[in-house]
Amino acid sequence: MNNRDKGLIRARFRKRLASYESQAVIQRQVAGTLAVRFSEMGGGGQIAEIGCGTGFLTREILFRGQTSTLFLNDLVDEAAEGLTEQVRKNRPEITVTAIPGDAEQIVLPGGLDAVVSASTVQWFDDLSRFAQRVAGTLKTGGIFAFSTFGPENLHEIKALTGNGLDYFSTTALRDLLEENFEESEIWEERFSPSFDSPREVLRHLQQTGVTGTGDFRWTKTAMERFEENYRKMYGAGNGRVTLTWHVIFCVCRKR
C-alpha cells in the first residue's frame, strides 16, 4: 500500500492534458492492444473506464465493441467531463456519464459488464482493495481489463535520479487478482523508443505528466551529470539514447 499525493498527480496531469494526446505514444499503443483483447473476449455492454484521460482507450473500445452504456472516470475532472461531451456528440446512441475524481474514493456504478483501465492503476495507493471493489461492481463473468507498468519501467530514470514508482510484478498481480477473478491472461511487453538526448527523454515524460510524483532537484550540475551518465549507460548509437517501458496487461473475469 502506498500513500501518493493525488493532488500533485492531478495537477501535473492537468497541466499536460494538451500535450498528452501527441506525446503519449506508448500509452496510445497500449490502449489499442488492450482494446483488441477486450473485444476478442466479447467485452461490451455497460462499461466503466478508469483513468480515461484524453480518450485513447475510449475510442478504441467504441470502435470495436458493442457498448451501450459508458461511465468515464478520471482524476482530472476536465478530462472525464470533456471526453464525455465528445462521446455524446459523436456517438449519441450511447449513454455516457462522467464520474470524475479519485477512482479509489468515488462510488462506482453497480451491475457493470466490464471495468477497463489503461496506464492508470500504477498511481493507486491500494490496488488490491480497488480490485475487490471492481469485483463488487461487476456481474458474474464480467471483465476486468487493465494495463499497468512493471518493475523495469523507466528504470533508466530511477537508476540515475532515485525517483520513480514502485510497480507490481506479474506474479504479484496474479496473486492480487486470484481471490475474485478467474485468470484469463496476464502478459508483458517491453518498448524501448530512442530519443535524441537525455533532455528529450525528460521533456517527453514531462509532456505526458508521467513525472506525477517526481521531486528531483534539477540543478545545472545535476543535469550535466544526468546527461553524461545517461549517454554512457543507455546510449543507442548515433548519439541517441533509449528509455524502457515495461507494460503488463491483465484481462480477467469475475468468478
C-alpha positions in Angstrom: 0.0 0.0 0.0 1.3 3.5 -0.9 0.3 7.0 0.1 0.6 9.0 -3.1 -0.1 12.8 -3.3 -3.1 12.7 -5.5 -3.3 16.4 -5.6 0.1 16.7 -7.1 -0.6 13.9 -9.6 -3.8 15.6 -10.6 -2.1 19.0 -11.1 0.7 17.6 -13.2 -1.6 15.6 -15.5 -4.0 18.6 -15.8 -1.1 20.8 -16.9 -0.1 18.3 -19.6 -3.6 17.5 -21.0 -3.0 19.5 -24.2 0.3 17.7 -25.0 -0.6 14.2 -23.8 -2.5 13.3 -27.0 0.5 13.8 -29.2 3.3 12.8 -26.8 1.9 9.6 -25.1 2.8 7.3 -28.0 3.4 4.2 -25.9 0.2 4.8 -23.9 -1.8 5.0 -27.2 -0.3 1.7 -28.4 -1.0 0.1 -25.1 -4.6 1.2 -25.2 -5.0 -0.3 -28.7 -3.6 -3.7 -27.6 -5.8 -3.8 -24.5 -8.9 -2.9 -26.5 -8.2 -5.7 -29.1 -8.0 -8.4 -26.4 -11.1 -7.0 -24.6 -13.1 -7.1 -27.8 -11.9 -10.7 -28.5 -13.3 -11.7 -25.2 -16.7 -10.3 -26.1 -16.3 -7.2 -24.0 -19.2 -4.7 -24.2 -22.5 -3.7 -22.6 -22.2 -1.4 -19.6 -18.6 -0.3 -19.1 -16.8 1.9 -16.6 -13.4 3.2 -17.7 -11.0 4.3 -15.0 -8.5 7.0 -15.9 -9.9 7.8 -19.4 -7.5 10.7 -19.9 -7.8 12.1 -23.5 -9.6 9.0 -24.7 -7.1 6.6 -26.2 -8.8 3.5 -24.8 -12.3 5.0 -25.0 -12.1 5.5 -28.8 -10.6 2.0 -29.3 -13.4 0.4 -27.4 -16.1 2.4 -29.1 -14.6 1.4 -32.4 -14.5 -2.3 -31.7 -17.2 -3.0 -29.0 -20.9 -3.4 -28.6 -21.1 -0.8 -25.9 -24.4 0.5 -24.7 -23.6 2.4 -21.6 -20.3 4.1 -20.7 -19.1 5.7 -17.4 -15.9 7.8 -17.8 -13.7 8.4 -14.8 -10.5 10.5 -14.5 -8.6 12.1 -11.6 -8.7 15.3 -13.7 -12.3 16.4 -13.8 -11.9 18.3 -17.1 -10.7 15.1 -18.8 -13.7 13.0 -17.8 -16.2 15.7 -18.5 -14.6 16.8 -21.7 -14.4 13.3 -23.1 -18.0 12.6 -22.0 -19.2 15.6 -24.1 -17.2 14.3 -27.1 -18.7 10.9 -26.9 -22.2 12.3 -26.6 -21.6 14.4 -29.7 -20.1 11.7 -31.8 -22.0 8.6 -30.5 -25.4 9.8 -29.5 -26.7 6.3 -29.4 -24.5 5.5 -26.3 -25.5 6.5 -22.8 -22.4 8.1 -21.3 -21.8 9.6 -17.9 -18.8 11.3 -16.3 -17.7 10.1 -12.9 -14.7 12.4 -12.2 -12.5 12.1 -9.2 -10.1 9.7 -7.4 -11.2 6.2 -8.6 -10.2 4.8 -5.2 -12.7 7.0 -3.4 -15.6 7.6 -5.7 -18.7 5.4 -5.8 -18.5 3.0 -8.8 -21.7 2.1 -10.6 -23.1 -1.4 -9.9 -24.2 -4.1 -12.3 -21.4 -3.5 -14.8 -20.4 -5.8 -17.6 -16.8 -4.6 -17.6 -14.3 -2.3 -15.9 -11.4 -1.2 -18.1 -8.3 0.9 -17.5 -5.1 1.7 -19.4 -1.9 3.0 -17.9 -3.6 4.3 -14.7 -3.6 1.8 -11.7 0.1 2.3 -11.0 -0.9 5.6 -9.4 -3.2 3.9 -6.9 -2.5 3.6 -3.2 -4.1 0.2 -2.7 -4.7 -1.8 -5.9 -5.8 -4.9 -4.0 -8.6 -3.0 -2.4 -9.6 -1.4 -5.7 -9.7 -4.9 -7.4 -12.1 -6.0 -4.6 -14.3 -3.0 -5.3 -14.3 -3.8 -9.0 -15.4 -7.3 -8.3 -18.2 -5.9 -6.3 -19.5 -3.8 -9.1 -19.2 -6.5 -11.9 -21.8 -9.0 -12.8 -20.7 -12.6 -12.6 -18.5 -13.3 -15.6 -17.8 -9.6 -16.0 -14.5 -8.5 -17.3 -11.7 -6.5 -15.6 -9.2 -5.5 -18.2 -6.4 -3.2 -17.5 -2.8 -2.3 -18.2 -0.2 -1.1 -15.8 3.6 -1.0 -15.7 6.2 -3.5 -14.4 9.3 -3.2 -12.3 11.6 -2.4 -15.3 9.5 0.6 -16.3 11.6 3.8 -16.8 14.4 2.1 -14.9 16.9 4.5 -16.5 15.3 7.4 -14.7 15.2 5.6 -11.4 18.8 4.4 -11.6 20.1 7.9 -12.3 17.8 10.0 -10.0 16.4 7.6 -7.4 13.0 8.8 -8.4 10.2 6.6 -9.6 7.2 4.5 -8.7 7.2 1.0 -7.2 5.5 -1.4 -9.6 3.8 -4.8 -9.2 5.3 -7.8 -10.9 3.2 -10.2 -12.9 3.4 -12.7 -10.1 2.2 -10.1 -7.6 -0.7 -9.1 -9.9 -1.7 -12.7 -10.3 -1.8 -13.2 -6.6 -3.7 -9.9 -6.1 -6.4 -10.9 -8.6 -6.9 -14.6 -7.9 -9.3 -14.2 -4.9 -12.0 -12.6 -7.0 -11.2 -13.3 -10.6 -10.5 -16.2 -12.9 -7.3 -15.5 -14.7 -7.8 -15.2 -18.4 -4.5 -13.6 -19.4 -1.6 -11.7 -17.9 1.2 -10.8 -20.2 4.1 -8.4 -20.5 5.5 -6.3 -23.3 8.6 -4.0 -23.4 9.2 -1.0 -25.6 12.5 0.9 -25.9 11.9 4.1 -28.0 15.0 6.2 -28.7 15.5 9.9 -28.2 18.0 12.5 -29.5 19.2 13.2 -26.0 18.6 12.7 -22.2 16.9 16.1 -22.1 14.5 14.9 -24.8 13.7 11.9 -22.6 12.8 14.2 -19.7 10.8 16.6 -21.9 8.8 13.6 -23.2 8.0 12.4 -19.7 7.1 15.9 -18.6 4.8 16.5 -21.6 2.8 13.3 -20.7 2.6 14.1 -17.0 4.3 10.8 -16.2 6.5 12.5 -13.7 3.5 13.0 -11.5 5.3 12.3 -8.2 8.7 13.5 -9.2 10.5 15.9 -6.9 14.2 15.6 -8.1 16.0 18.9 -7.9 17.5 19.7 -11.3 20.4 22.0 -10.7 22.8 22.7 -13.5 25.4 20.3 -12.1 22.7 17.6 -11.6 21.5 17.9 -15.2 25.1 17.7 -16.6 25.8 14.6 -14.5 22.5 13.1 -15.6 23.2 13.7 -19.3 26.7 12.3 -19.1 25.7 9.2 -17.2 22.6 8.6 -19.3 24.6 8.6 -22.5 27.3 6.4 -21.1 24.8 3.8 -19.7 21.9 3.9 -22.1 23.3 5.0 -25.4 21.6 3.5 -28.5 24.2 4.5 -31.1 24.3 7.5 -33.4 24.2 9.8 -30.3 20.7 8.7 -29.4 19.5 7.2 -26.0 16.8 4.7 -25.1 14.0 4.7 -22.5 12.3 1.5 -21.3 8.6 1.0 -21.0 7.6 -2.3 -19.3 3.9 -2.9 -19.7 1.8 -5.6 -18.0 -1.7 -6.4 -19.4 -4.3 -8.2 -17.3 -7.6 -9.4 -18.6 -9.7 -11.5 -16.2 -13.3 -12.5 -15.4 -15.2 -12.2 -12.1 -15.8 -15.6 -10.5 
